[in-house]
C-alpha cells in the first residue's frame, strides 16, 4: 500500500492536536454524570483541515467502500438502514498517527478517571453524500462489553441547519431525543456505547466525520 502524503506539521500545529486538561475534565465529568457529552472546538481548525485532506485523498484513491451493519459472519449491507461510505484508519501517515496519539492520550485519561478498562480502539472515516443516512441503532449490545465508549468527530466547515445530517442521541428507553447535534467542524460527541441509541438524519450536503470506538479486546476482563 502506498502511503498517503500529507503536509508536515509545524511544532505549534502538532501541539494543537493534544487535548487540553479542560476538555479531558469536561468529557470525564459528562460521562460520569450523564453517560454522554458534546464539546465544540475539540479539534483545532488546522487539525480538522489535515484530517479532511487525508480523508479526501483516500476517497480519491478509491479506498472507501459502502458501509454495512453487524460484524464478521453477521455483516450485511442494508442501504435502507445505512447508506454512507467508510474507510478505516490504519495509521498510514503522519496525520493519522497524530490523531491516534490524541486517541491514546484521551483513552488513558478517561481510564484513569472512570476505570473503564479500555485497551484499544478502532477508527473510521465516514462520508455521507446528499440523501444518505444511518437509522437509529446502538453501537454495542448490553453485556457484550466490547465497544465501551463511542466518539464521533466532525470535519464540516460552515455547516448550517438546512444541510441536515444531524446526529441524534436518544435515551436507552423512549423516543424523545436527548440532543440533536449539527455536525460542525471540530465538534466531538462522546457517549457510552451500550447505553445510547443514535442516528444520522438524512444529509443534504456532503458530510464528513470520524467514528471511534474504545474497546476491550475479546476475552479480556478489565481490572
Helices and strands as residue ranges (DSSP letters): H 11-15, H 21-33, E 36-39, H 45-60, E 65-66, G 72-74, E 85-88, H 94-114, E 120-128, E 134-137, E 147-154, G 161-163, E 167-170, E 177-181, E 188-192, E 198-200, E 207-215
